[in-house]
Amino acid sequence: MALKLVQRLPSGIGPGTVFSVARPVCAACLCTSTGRCILTGGCRRLQLSWGARSLTAVVRGPSFVGPHRDSIPRFRLTQQHGPVAQEEEREFRRRLSSCSSSAKVRLISESQERLDRGELSVGQLCTLGRAMLAVEGPGGAMLEEVMAQVRKLGPSQWSLDELVAVYQLLRGGAAHDGKYRDLLNAMHTHAVTVTSSMDEVAVSGLLGALMDLNQTQATPLVIQLCKRAVRHVPRLSDEQLAAVLAALMHFGHSDHYLVEAVERRVHATAFTCHSETLTKATQFLGRRNILSPPVLDAVAESFVYRADGYSTGQVARQIAPFGKLCYLPPNAGELFRKVEGVLRTRFSQFQPRTLLGLLHSCILVERFPVNFVSKVFSNFFLQQLQEDGNGMDRFVLAQLTQLYMTVKLECPFYEGPQLLPKYRVKSFLVSARSLETPVDPHLYTLVKTGLVDLLGVRSYFASKVLTPYCYTLDVEIKLDEEGYVLPASQDDVFKRCIPFSTSGKNKLIALCIDGQKRFTTNTRRLLGSESIKQRHLRLLGYEVVQIPFYEFDKLHSKTSVMNYLHQKIFPHSYRLSW
């Protein structure tokens, strides 16, 4: 019988061959023509737990040699825990990862059995949790069980891969409505201690998770991840770098060394990297008020050649930092000719507010889009700017107003449609998004004290004056025709004996008390919003006197402050004693 069995084996199987079967069988099963076991009730001795063990049949060489040296095969049944069980586990995880609908009822049942037995690792629990989010949503009962088992073992006991996996699970929706705050806080505390061993995948993944979960309290972790990201910038994929920069913008954090690493990366890849990565790099600079000529110059050069392939949103976001940081690259002429070309060929493709923002960015650096202003001031475009019949928000109206003022003051040859009064604001300084930066309170107080000492009386200057031209003056000083200082509240009651000029042409002095927030963070360049304000005030007839923080901070006595202000405000006159 054994000889017949050997003859029935597939070709290629000989002495020493090992083969595995998917289900447990016995020698008797192989002896039937149907391959079915002839034993009643099956081979009870060989019934094994599926997924845990497998059965192999080993064909041996001759066990003994008879007189005629006939070979008689001998079979040995063995149990193994090797590759088959591992392959089944990998297959289960693969199917679980692809589970995305309630139609996978059998797979969910199998997962529930494993969950009930408590056999799943933290990584497997996260895989199951993501599947349950796709099938049942964040309120599912099985997801609750998954999270309960995840929390049994504290974050300090997890591997780094498991820590990242739990972050991704919570990011995917498990932490909706602020759930698992205690778990997240414990994870943040542990993550800070292991950032030094994180690779680029973990760093970008954790920063993205923290951003999506809006973990504003995790500032120490964000700082450590930012420091770690510096090492990985050359190895980050375009997508990973964009994720890192997006997260740092969200948390309002930047690092000098990271900026340098990004400068090197952008300079080397500006013509080859993904357009969104380049956009995120310029956005990051604009959001953090960082003036980086290496990045902006590289972006400007690549824009000239690549802009036709950008989306309209990417075009606007790449140009915006040039306006905000008040920076013109060496190829400014080519850059803005390209912007004009894109506007001319794709004007109708821009979202109305995106288009307005792009045009507003241009005027901040004295590039005047006169050819497109007439379209912006048309009734059709103004109607498009309104949101669901609720009108326009104040920031959009402020942008329209400043665009209109720029055309009137700096493009007198413009003869197109005018902006109707109902679309204009009275002040650019508002509590939320503003076209002006409020005066620094501490610096203002110091300057005000110095002015009182210089002029003798508080009434000889006005503070925070709203002009008819929408701009707010930090300090306004009035002069008569002969150049003598007048009280702020009335014109001719008293005159302070400090002649401003011999010509008598200047009637008003606008003091711009410029604190740190009105400059780029790494240089002493005024932001575009403040530069256009001072430019417009001069065109409106004001004598603009700038009091920058970096000059005033050097003064340490009352006398030095008075002398400084006298030289700044009245440079051509002498001061009388009073």
FENWOJO-V158324 format. One record per run of one state. SS is the DSSP state (a for helix, b for strand, c for the rest). FROM is the first residue (numbers start at 1). TO is the last residue. If there is no record, write none. Layout:
<<SS/FROM/TO> <SS/FROM/TO>>
This chain:
<<c/1/1> <a/2/8> <c/9/17> <b/18/20> <c/21/26> <a/27/30> <c/31/43> <a/44/46> <c/47/53> <b/54/59> <c/60/74> <b/75/80> <c/81/82> <a/83/97> <c/98/104> <a/105/117> <c/118/121> <a/122/136> <c/137/140> <a/141/152> <c/153/154> <a/155/157> <c/158/159> <a/160/174> <c/175/175> <a/176/178> <c/179/180> <a/181/197> <c/198/199> <a/200/212> <c/213/218> <a/219/232> <c/233/237> <a/238/251> <c/252/255> <a/256/269> <c/270/274> <a/275/287> <c/288/292> <a/293/309> <c/310/311> <a/312/324> <c/325/331> <a/332/349> <c/350/351> <a/352/364> <c/365/369> <a/370/376> <c/377/378> <a/379/385> <c/386/393> <a/394/410> <c/411/420> <a/421/423> <c/424/440> <a/441/455> <c/456/457> <a/458/460> <c/461/461> <b/462/466> <c/467/471> <b/472/479> <c/480/484> <b/485/486> <c/487/494> <b/495/496> <c/497/507> <b/508/514> <c/515/515> <a/516/518> <b/519/519> <c/520/525> <b/526/526> <c/527/527> <a/528/539> <c/540/542> <b/543/548> <a/549/552> <c/553/557> <a/558/569> <c/570/578>>
